[in-house]
């Protein structure tokens, strides 16, 4: 057949217009399935090519099945005609695949039937996913019937189309109902009778056909839908739990989702099945999740253990399986934490459970890192952080966290963090790094700390660096590294951060001269912010006194700090006096008493370099004085105690 050859050759070159024109000529005549068998087979192939060419033309316009139809304005006949044409073309695409399947059935060529069903599934998958069944229902019915009567089987294809048809029938049932469509015998000879004639009954039978003919995991979506359909018909009692072990577990999983109040009883039914279940990370990880959700923690641990049991025997990571392993390990850790009962477990037992849980969270992150699955890694890290809080307060307890924390940080390094990343995720990463640096400081692993801070500054955006510079400078100081270049970077974070980092460097240095220089620079960096400078003047004065420098120099720093605070106190008094002019309100407030007590200290003390105030302490919003708070009073107390000690 010349026209058939032209159509097929044109389609191989994706010449859709020529393909369609030639296909019309090639399909104009009907041939005898017995006498002209080869011509009928070729004609079926041409019908497939013609349908694909129509699909390609629609796709070029962005109007293929699954895409929204163009908007039609009221009274715009041209737009209305354009929409009607698209709908008609979509129908011709589907009918072309169906006609090719029918010819395949007539000549007994199962491969043509399978090809036609494959085309229907592939080209209409977006419609199925979006639950857009307009014009698709009858085609699904005929495709499923055709697959069920053929001898050659394609289980994944059959399961997919059966699940799609079952979902379509459920959609029709929930949206007003309708009649079940039965393909005529001229299309499908002796079509199977499925169900009781109702939409739900027919949907149940369709899904059962897939479950019976396909391996359990191939038909998993049909199994889940079958449970949902039976639940829709008769409630939880109407759901049949039978078949292969994996099929039963899938059914129980869906029952636990559909009837969460009754989930514990389904867990009891699932436990013996789990013992018989062949290695199946997917089912067992889901079972672990739902057991955790219904507070069946022992069952959750059992399911999680079984889920990851085969991981060690698999050489190369398989992303799909590794994702389930990550979920199972995370659930395993959560189950340990949630089982802790302070009334039953002493502190030692609680800590042991928490440490084991943290190991599982790290294992979860390691599996997720191989996928990679950033979301799963972050979830595991969040659970790790929440569990590790109990060990953070003391250096003695922090040291047990360090081995697992280092592994977790290494996994998280694969998760890219930018300024666009969720704020909570950024904060979590910073907190984990800070905990790591504290642990390394406790262990006096200065070189490792220096490497870790360098990696943290690369892994996190500049907006997250503020809380890390302290440790960076500290580790550099302990390793005897020059900090000049790093301090230039710190300046971008503001004067407060610069002062904090210089102080950290002073405290971590072993050289008295370097400590002196660092404290001076900390004070100098806040010359424009006298109130913020107070804390560093006090630290500077304490250092001078404890390090054997002249007592007068130490006193000068402390007196300068007191002057700053008392200047603020005086400004507050003046503001109060102005606002209550002419009144006889008692002025014996705490601020006044402090000022009177400190009057002897209010001298124009000359401190060493850095104590001269270029800014003002009184400038709050709108020119109002800033508030003298409890922190300032504590600083004053600290100053007077030091001055008394030096007297």
VMD Tcl script that draws the C-alpha trace (Angstrom):
set ca {
  {0.00 0.00 0.00}
  {1.77 3.08 -1.29}
  {-0.19 5.61 0.77}
  {0.47 3.64 3.94}
  {4.21 3.61 3.23}
  {4.16 7.36 2.58}
  {2.30 8.01 5.85}
  {4.66 5.87 7.93}
  {7.83 7.25 6.33}
  {6.56 10.83 6.76}
  {5.79 10.22 10.40}
  {9.29 8.91 11.04}
  {10.46 12.38 9.95}
  {7.68 14.03 12.01}
  {6.10 15.57 8.91}
  {2.68 15.74 10.45}
  {0.80 17.38 7.55}
  {1.98 14.85 4.95}
  {1.39 12.02 7.44}
  {-2.22 13.03 7.94}
  {-2.92 13.49 4.25}
  {-1.43 10.12 3.32}
  {-3.17 8.42 6.24}
  {-6.58 9.58 5.03}
  {-5.97 7.85 1.67}
  {-4.50 4.74 3.26}
  {-7.44 4.30 5.66}
  {-10.18 5.09 3.16}
  {-10.79 1.42 2.30}
  {-11.65 -1.52 4.55}
  {-9.75 -4.76 4.15}
  {-10.61 -8.33 4.99}
  {-8.83 -9.40 8.23}
  {-8.28 -12.90 6.84}
  {-7.51 -12.37 3.17}
  {-5.71 -9.03 3.56}
  {-4.12 -9.59 6.93}
  {-0.87 -7.75 6.16}
  {-2.75 -4.74 4.79}
  {-4.91 -4.58 7.92}
  {-1.81 -4.65 10.12}
  {-0.25 -1.86 8.11}
  {-3.49 0.10 8.22}
  {-3.51 -0.16 12.06}
  {0.00 1.24 12.17}
  {-1.03 4.11 9.92}
  {-3.93 4.89 12.26}
  {-1.48 5.12 15.14}
  {0.80 7.41 13.10}
  {-2.14 9.60 12.10}
  {-3.25 9.97 15.73}
  {0.29 10.84 16.80}
  {0.55 13.44 14.03}
  {-2.67 15.07 15.23}
  {-1.30 15.08 18.78}
  {1.91 16.75 17.56}
  {-0.06 19.50 15.82}
  {-2.04 20.14 18.99}
  {1.13 20.18 21.04}
  {2.69 22.81 18.78}
  {-0.24 25.05 19.74}
  {-0.07 24.13 23.42}
  {-3.48 22.47 23.20}
  {-2.66 18.76 23.64}
  {-4.73 16.62 26.05}
  {-4.11 17.72 29.62}
  {-3.60 21.39 28.74}
  {-6.29 23.96 29.62}
  {-8.58 25.05 26.80}
  {-8.25 28.63 25.53}
  {-10.43 31.20 27.25}
  {-13.61 32.12 25.37}
  {-15.03 35.60 25.81}
  {-18.78 35.96 25.73}
  {-20.07 36.38 22.18}
  {-16.71 35.68 20.52}
  {-17.67 33.10 17.92}
  {-14.15 32.71 16.55}
  {-12.76 31.75 19.95}
  {-15.65 29.36 20.49}
  {-14.97 27.65 17.16}
  {-11.28 27.36 18.02}
  {-12.12 25.59 21.29}
  {-14.58 23.27 19.53}
  {-11.89 22.37 16.99}
  {-9.38 21.53 19.76}
  {-11.91 19.34 21.56}
  {-12.75 17.54 18.30}
  {-9.06 17.00 17.48}
  {-8.42 15.55 20.91}
  {-11.28 13.14 20.30}
  {-9.75 12.14 16.95}
  {-6.41 11.44 18.64}
  {-8.05 9.02 21.06}
  {-10.28 7.40 18.42}
  {-7.25 6.87 16.14}
  {-5.52 4.79 18.81}
  {-8.74 2.89 19.52}
  {-9.32 2.12 15.82}
  {-5.81 0.74 15.54}
  {-6.45 -1.46 18.58}
  {-9.68 -2.76 17.05}
  {-7.87 -3.81 13.90}
  {-5.28 -5.55 16.06}
  {-8.04 -7.53 17.77}
  {-9.57 -8.47 14.41}
  {-6.35 -9.95 13.07}
  {-5.39 -11.45 16.45}
  {-2.18 -9.44 16.78}
  {-1.82 -8.73 20.48}
  {1.17 -6.47 19.95}
  {-1.02 -4.02 18.06}
  {-3.48 -4.01 20.95}
  {-0.68 -3.41 23.44}
  {0.76 -0.62 21.28}
  {-2.60 1.08 21.01}
  {-3.18 0.87 24.78}
  {0.34 2.21 25.38}
  {-0.33 5.20 23.11}
  {-3.58 5.92 24.96}
  {-1.80 5.82 28.33}
  {1.25 7.83 27.32}
  {-0.61 10.59 25.50}
  {-3.37 10.94 28.11}
  {-1.35 10.52 31.29}
  {-1.63 14.26 32.14}
  {-5.43 13.98 31.93}
  {-5.42 11.02 34.33}
  {-3.14 12.78 36.81}
  {-5.28 15.91 36.75}
  {-8.51 13.90 37.01}
  {-9.76 15.35 33.72}
  {-11.84 12.52 32.28}
  {-14.03 14.41 29.77}
  {-14.01 12.41 26.53}
  {-11.65 9.81 28.00}
  {-13.93 7.46 29.92}
  {-15.18 5.30 27.04}
  {-11.69 5.02 25.61}
  {-10.38 3.75 28.96}
  {-13.18 1.18 29.16}
  {-12.40 -0.15 25.68}
  {-8.64 -0.19 26.26}
  {-9.01 -2.16 29.52}
  {-11.43 -4.65 27.92}
  {-9.05 -5.15 24.99}
  {-6.12 -5.82 27.32}
  {-8.14 -8.31 29.35}
  {-9.06 -10.41 26.29}
  {-5.56 -10.56 24.78}
  {-3.30 -13.50 25.50}
  {-0.12 -11.45 25.61}
  {0.03 -9.39 28.79}
  {1.80 -6.22 29.88}
  {1.22 -6.07 33.67}
  {2.43 -2.47 34.26}
  {0.27 -1.20 31.40}
  {-2.78 -3.17 32.54}
  {-2.37 -2.03 36.15}
  {-1.99 1.63 35.11}
  {-5.06 1.63 32.85}
  {-7.18 -0.28 35.39}
  {-6.24 2.17 38.12}
  {-7.03 5.09 35.79}
  {-10.40 3.59 34.85}
  {-11.23 2.85 38.50}
  {-10.39 6.44 39.47}
  {-12.52 7.70 36.58}
  {-15.50 5.59 37.72}
  {-15.10 6.82 41.31}
  {-15.00 10.40 40.00}
  {-18.23 9.81 38.04}
  {-19.87 8.25 41.10}
  {-19.01 11.25 43.27}
  {-20.16 13.72 40.63}
  {-23.68 12.64 39.85}
  {-23.23 9.07 38.66}
  {-24.17 7.75 35.23}
  {-24.24 4.48 33.33}
  {-21.42 2.02 32.91}
  {-20.21 1.95 29.31}
  {-19.81 -1.48 27.70}
  {-17.81 -1.55 24.43}
  {-19.86 -3.04 21.57}
  {-18.94 -6.55 20.36}
  {-17.81 -5.24 16.98}
  {-15.08 -3.37 18.83}
  {-14.17 -5.97 21.46}
  {-15.38 -9.50 20.88}
  {-16.78 -11.12 24.03}
  {-15.81 -8.32 26.44}
  {-15.49 -9.45 30.07}
  {-18.38 -8.68 32.39}
  {-16.97 -6.74 35.30}
  {-19.00 -5.85 38.39}
  {-22.66 -5.50 39.16}
  {-23.47 -2.76 36.68}
  {-23.05 0.11 39.16}
  {-20.20 2.54 38.85}
  {-18.62 1.56 42.16}
  {-19.22 -2.16 41.63}
  {-17.68 -1.98 38.17}
  {-14.69 0.01 39.50}
  {-14.11 -2.64 42.19}
  {-14.14 -5.42 39.59}
  {-11.75 -3.53 37.31}
  {-9.21 -3.03 40.11}
  {-9.61 -6.65 41.22}
  {-8.81 -7.76 37.67}
  {-5.54 -5.82 37.82}
  {-4.64 -7.14 41.29}
  {-5.28 -10.74 40.21}
  {-3.27 -10.51 36.98}
  {-0.29 -8.38 38.08}
  {2.50 -8.79 40.66}
  {1.67 -7.08 43.98}
  {4.02 -4.11 43.62}
  {3.09 -3.56 39.97}
  {-0.57 -3.36 40.96}
  {0.05 -1.37 44.17}
  {-1.89 1.69 43.03}
  {-4.80 -0.48 41.90}
  {-4.69 -2.27 45.27}
  {-4.84 1.01 47.17}
  {-7.71 2.24 44.99}
  {-9.54 -1.07 45.46}
  {-9.43 -0.61 49.24}
  {-10.69 2.95 48.84}
  {-13.57 1.80 46.59}
  {-14.61 -0.98 48.98}
  {-14.45 1.49 51.88}
  {-16.65 3.86 49.86}
  {-19.16 1.05 49.32}
  {-19.42 -0.54 52.77}
  {-17.04 1.18 55.19}
  {-14.02 -0.42 56.87}
  {-15.81 -3.75 57.31}
  {-16.32 -4.09 53.57}
  {-12.61 -3.91 52.70}
  {-11.29 -7.35 51.79}
  {-7.78 -8.11 53.04}
  {-6.63 -11.08 50.99}
  {-4.18 -12.17 48.31}
  {-0.40 -11.96 48.49}
  {1.25 -10.75 51.71}
  {2.32 -7.48 50.10}
  {-1.19 -6.95 48.72}
  {-2.66 -7.44 52.19}
  {-0.19 -5.00 53.72}
  {-0.98 -2.39 51.06}
  {-4.67 -2.82 51.81}
  {-4.09 -2.45 55.56}
  {-2.00 0.68 54.97}
  {-4.87 2.29 53.07}
  {-7.32 1.21 55.78}
  {-5.13 2.93 58.38}
  {-5.28 6.13 56.31}
  {-9.02 5.91 55.70}
  {-9.95 5.06 59.31}
  {-7.18 6.48 61.55}
  {-9.19 5.93 64.74}
  {-9.13 2.19 64.06}
  {-5.46 2.13 62.99}
  {-4.15 0.28 66.09}
  {-6.34 -2.73 65.28}
  {-4.99 -2.74 61.72}
  {-1.44 -2.67 63.13}
  {-2.27 -5.85 65.07}
  {-3.39 -7.50 61.81}
  {-0.26 -6.27 60.03}
  {2.33 -7.56 62.54}
  {2.18 -11.26 61.54}
  {2.11 -10.28 57.87}
  {5.23 -8.14 58.31}
  {7.06 -11.21 59.61}
  {6.13 -13.08 56.40}
  {6.70 -10.16 54.03}
  {9.59 -10.48 51.58}
  {12.12 -7.60 51.61}
  {10.10 -4.54 50.64}
  {11.51 -1.18 51.84}
  {8.60 0.80 50.39}
  {5.74 -1.00 52.15}
  {7.62 -1.39 55.42}
  {8.73 2.26 55.53}
  {5.12 3.36 55.01}
  {3.97 0.93 57.69}
  {6.57 2.37 60.08}
  {5.28 5.90 59.42}
  {1.65 4.99 60.08}
  {2.52 2.95 63.17}
  {4.35 5.99 64.52}
  {1.37 8.19 63.72}
  {-1.01 5.98 65.71}
  {1.51 5.71 68.58}
  {2.32 2.04 68.05}
  {6.02 2.66 68.65}
  {7.20 -0.93 69.01}
  {5.57 -1.85 65.71}
  {7.10 1.24 64.12}
  {10.57 0.14 65.24}
  {9.98 -3.38 63.90}
  {8.80 -2.11 60.52}
  {11.68 0.38 60.27}
  {14.24 -2.33 61.05}
  {12.78 -4.64 58.40}
  {12.68 -1.81 55.87}
  {16.44 -1.17 56.04}
  {17.45 -4.80 56.56}
  {18.54 -5.23 52.93}
  {20.41 -1.93 52.61}
  {23.80 -3.40 53.50}
  {23.46 -6.03 50.76}
  {22.85 -3.49 48.01}
  {26.13 -2.25 46.57}
  {25.30 0.83 44.53}
  {22.73 3.30 45.94}
  {19.33 3.12 44.25}
  {17.63 6.52 44.75}
  {14.08 5.15 45.07}
  {15.09 2.58 47.70}
  {17.45 4.93 49.51}
  {14.58 7.38 49.95}
  {12.56 4.71 51.78}
  {15.60 3.74 53.84}
  {15.94 7.39 54.88}
  {12.28 7.55 55.90}
  {12.53 4.29 57.86}
  {15.63 5.40 59.79}
  {14.03 8.73 60.65}
  {10.89 6.99 61.92}
  {13.09 4.57 63.90}
  {14.75 7.48 65.69}
  {11.45 9.24 66.39}
  {9.97 6.04 67.83}
  {12.87 5.77 70.31}
  {12.43 9.38 71.43}
  {8.66 9.09 71.79}
  {8.97 5.93 73.86}
  {10.87 7.78 76.58}
  {8.82 7.95 79.76}
  {10.45 9.94 82.61}
  {8.43 7.94 85.13}
  {9.74 4.61 83.83}
  {13.20 5.51 82.54}
  {15.97 6.97 84.67}
  {18.31 9.64 83.27}
  {20.84 7.07 82.05}
  {18.20 5.10 80.14}
  {16.74 8.28 78.64}
  {20.14 9.44 77.44}
  {20.89 6.01 75.94}
  {17.62 6.06 73.97}
  {18.28 9.61 72.78}
  {21.80 8.77 71.63}
  {20.57 5.73 69.73}
  {17.83 7.85 68.17}
  {20.42 10.42 67.09}
  {22.41 7.67 65.37}
  {19.29 6.72 63.40}
  {18.70 10.34 62.41}
  {22.27 10.49 61.10}
  {21.73 7.22 59.20}
  {18.58 8.75 57.70}
  {20.54 11.80 56.55}
  {23.24 9.57 55.02}
  {20.69 7.64 52.98}
  {18.96 10.87 51.92}
  {22.31 12.38 50.88}
  {22.77 9.59 48.33}
  {19.47 10.34 46.56}
  {19.93 13.32 47.08}
  {16.77 14.34 48.95}
  {17.33 17.71 50.62}
  {13.96 17.72 52.34}
  {14.55 14.38 54.03}
  {18.02 15.47 55.16}
  {16.63 18.63 56.73}
  {13.87 16.69 58.53}
  {16.43 14.25 59.94}
  {18.62 17.18 61.03}
  {15.69 18.88 62.78}
  {14.90 15.73 64.75}
  {18.59 15.35 65.57}
  {18.78 18.90 66.90}
  {15.65 18.53 69.03}
  {16.99 15.31 70.54}
  {20.50 16.62 71.14}
  {19.32 19.62 73.20}
  {19.56 17.48 76.35}
  {23.34 17.16 75.84}
  {24.24 20.74 74.98}
  {24.60 22.47 78.33}
  {27.79 20.83 79.63}
  {31.12 20.07 77.99}
  {31.03 16.60 79.54}
  {27.74 15.74 77.82}
  {28.55 17.56 74.57}
  {31.45 15.21 73.89}
  {29.07 12.26 73.34}
  {27.34 14.25 70.60}
  {30.46 15.06 68.59}
  {30.94 11.77 66.62}
  {27.39 11.71 65.27}
  {27.28 15.48 64.78}
  {30.34 15.42 62.52}
  {28.68 12.77 60.33}
  {25.47 14.80 60.13}
  {27.30 18.00 59.18}
  {29.11 16.11 56.42}
  {25.76 14.93 54.97}
  {24.19 18.38 55.21}
  {27.08 19.88 53.26}
  {25.32 18.51 50.17}
  {22.25 20.68 50.85}
  {22.71 24.02 49.16}
  {21.72 26.99 51.33}
  {21.11 30.46 49.89}
  {19.39 33.62 51.06}
  {16.24 32.26 49.38}
  {16.29 29.14 51.58}
  {13.62 28.95 54.29}
  {14.70 30.96 57.32}
  {14.16 28.08 59.73}
  {16.44 25.84 57.66}
  {19.16 28.51 57.63}
  {18.87 28.96 61.39}
  {19.07 25.20 61.91}
  {22.25 24.93 59.87}
  {23.86 27.77 61.83}
  {22.87 26.19 65.17}
  {24.32 22.83 64.15}
  {27.59 24.46 63.13}
  {27.78 26.37 66.41}
  {27.20 23.15 68.34}
  {29.98 21.50 66.31}
  {32.38 24.37 67.05}
  {31.57 24.22 70.76}
  {32.24 20.47 70.79}
  {35.55 20.94 68.96}
  {36.49 23.69 71.40}
  {35.72 21.38 74.33}
  {37.97 18.75 72.77}
  {40.66 21.38 72.01}
  {40.73 20.21 68.40}
  {41.85 23.60 67.14}
  {42.99 22.45 63.70}
  {39.75 20.58 63.03}
  {37.83 23.62 64.23}
  {39.70 25.84 61.79}
  {38.82 23.49 58.89}
  {35.21 23.24 60.02}
  {34.74 27.02 60.22}
  {36.21 27.43 56.73}
  {33.74 24.88 55.37}
  {30.83 26.50 57.18}
  {31.57 29.91 55.66}
  {31.58 28.31 52.21}
  {28.43 26.27 52.79}
  {26.28 29.12 54.13}
  {25.46 32.51 52.58}
  {27.02 35.69 53.97}
  {23.79 36.52 55.81}
  {24.43 33.48 58.06}
  {28.07 34.25 58.86}
  {27.51 36.65 61.74}
  {27.37 33.96 64.45}
  {30.24 31.97 62.95}
  {33.00 34.59 62.89}
  {33.54 34.32 66.63}
  {34.61 30.71 66.29}
  {36.54 31.32 63.10}
  {38.74 33.94 64.78}
  {39.07 31.83 67.92}
  {40.34 28.80 66.00}
  {42.67 30.98 63.95}
  {44.09 32.45 67.14}
  {44.61 29.02 68.68}
  {46.38 27.88 65.52}
  {48.58 30.99 65.41}
  {47.11 32.19 62.11}
  {47.08 35.82 60.97}
  {43.55 37.19 61.36}
  {43.96 40.48 59.49}
  {42.33 39.28 56.27}
  {39.43 37.66 58.12}
  {38.79 40.81 60.16}
  {38.26 42.74 56.93}
  {35.42 40.35 56.12}
  {33.98 40.64 59.62}
  {33.57 44.42 59.23}
  {30.77 43.76 56.74}
  {28.72 42.36 59.64}
  {28.83 45.64 61.61}
  {30.75 47.21 64.49}
  {29.12 45.04 67.17}
  {30.28 41.91 65.40}
  {33.80 43.32 64.97}
  {34.04 44.06 68.70}
  {32.74 40.61 69.57}
  {35.25 38.91 67.29}
  {38.19 40.97 68.62}
  {37.17 39.98 72.15}
  {36.99 36.33 71.15}
  {40.45 36.60 69.64}
  {41.76 38.21 72.84}
  {40.30 35.45 74.98}
  {41.69 32.68 72.77}
  {45.19 34.13 72.38}
  {48.14 32.92 74.46}
  {50.12 36.15 73.98}
  {49.48 38.94 76.51}
  {50.51 41.58 73.96}
  {48.09 40.18 71.36}
  {45.35 40.11 73.99}
  {46.00 43.75 74.84}
  {45.88 44.78 71.18}
  {42.70 42.80 70.56}
  {40.87 44.34 73.55}
  {41.94 47.83 72.43}
  {40.60 47.18 68.93}
  {37.34 45.81 70.33}
  {36.83 49.08 72.22}
  {37.95 51.23 69.26}
  {35.53 49.51 66.89}
  {32.58 50.84 68.94}
  {33.76 54.44 69.26}
  {30.57 55.61 67.53}
  {28.35 53.52 69.85}
  {29.35 54.35 73.47}
  {26.53 52.37 75.05}
  {27.54 49.22 73.20}
  {31.15 49.99 74.12}
  {30.43 49.63 77.86}
  {30.61 45.85 77.94}
  {33.98 45.84 76.18}
  {35.41 48.58 78.40}
  {34.55 46.42 81.41}
  {36.17 43.35 79.82}
  {39.21 45.45 78.94}
  {39.50 46.79 82.49}
  {39.20 43.30 83.96}
  {41.91 42.06 81.61}
  {44.29 44.92 82.52}
  {43.82 44.29 86.24}
  {44.12 40.48 86.08}
  {47.15 40.64 83.74}
  {49.24 42.86 86.01}
  {49.01 46.15 84.10}
  {48.88 49.39 86.13}
  {45.76 49.48 88.31}
  {45.10 53.07 87.28}
  {44.75 52.01 83.63}
  {42.24 49.34 84.58}
  {40.30 51.84 86.72}
  {40.18 54.31 83.83}
  {38.37 51.77 81.61}
  {35.83 50.97 84.32}
  {35.22 54.64 85.18}
  {34.76 55.47 81.47}
  {32.16 52.69 81.26}
  {30.39 54.03 84.36}
  {30.42 57.55 82.91}
  {28.63 56.31 79.81}
  {25.89 54.61 81.81}
  {25.49 57.52 84.21}
  {25.28 59.97 81.31}
  {22.32 57.94 80.10}
  {20.84 58.03 83.61}
  {21.22 61.84 83.75}
  {19.53 62.20 80.36}
  {16.63 60.13 81.63}
  {16.32 62.31 84.72}
  {16.27 65.47 82.63}
  {13.61 63.98 80.36}
  {11.54 63.05 83.37}
  {11.97 66.54 84.87}
  {10.88 68.21 81.65}
  {7.78 66.05 81.37}
  {6.76 66.74 84.99}
  {7.80 70.41 85.33}
  {6.12 72.17 88.30}
  {4.98 68.96 89.97}
  {6.05 67.72 93.38}
  {6.48 64.11 92.38}
  {8.93 62.17 94.55}
  {12.19 61.87 92.59}
  {13.83 59.22 94.76}
  {13.83 56.65 91.99}
  {16.41 53.97 91.50}
  {18.06 56.00 88.72}
  {18.54 59.00 91.07}
  {19.98 56.94 93.87}
  {22.48 55.37 91.53}
  {23.54 58.79 90.27}
  {24.05 60.12 93.82}
  {25.96 57.03 94.88}
  {28.28 57.32 91.93}
  {28.86 61.07 92.06}
  {32.42 60.63 93.21}
  {33.18 58.47 90.21}
  {31.79 61.03 87.78}
  {35.12 62.59 86.91}
  {36.63 63.33 83.56}
  {38.67 60.17 83.68}
  {41.26 59.66 81.02}
  {41.36 56.08 79.80}
  {43.87 54.42 77.55}
  {43.37 54.47 73.80}
  {39.84 53.77 72.67}
  {37.70 55.13 75.52}
  {36.96 58.59 74.10}
  {33.32 58.78 73.06}
  {32.65 60.17 69.62}
  {28.95 59.32 69.72}
  {26.12 60.13 72.10}
  {24.35 57.75 74.45}
  {21.11 59.71 74.60}
  {19.95 59.49 71.01}
  {16.99 57.15 70.89}
  {14.09 57.30 68.43}
  {12.90 60.84 67.90}
  {15.77 62.16 70.05}
  {14.38 60.59 73.24}
  {16.89 59.00 75.65}
  {17.43 55.28 75.44}
  {16.15 53.24 78.36}
  {18.42 52.27 81.26}
  {17.59 48.59 81.62}
  {18.43 45.77 84.02}
  {21.47 44.83 81.96}
  {22.91 48.31 82.43}
  {22.34 48.11 86.19}
  {24.14 44.78 86.28}
  {27.05 46.35 84.42}
  {27.18 49.17 86.97}
  {27.22 46.66 89.81}
  {30.03 44.80 88.11}
  {32.00 48.04 87.69}
  {31.67 49.04 91.35}
  {32.62 45.59 92.55}
  {35.79 45.73 90.44}
  {36.59 49.29 91.63}
  {36.10 48.18 95.23}
  {38.43 45.25 94.66}
  {41.09 47.57 93.23}
  {40.83 50.11 96.08}
}
mol new
graphics top color blue
foreach p $ca { graphics top sphere $p radius 0.5 }
foreach p [lrange $ca 0 end-1] q [lrange $ca 1 end] { graphics top cylinder $p $q radius 0.2 }
display resetview
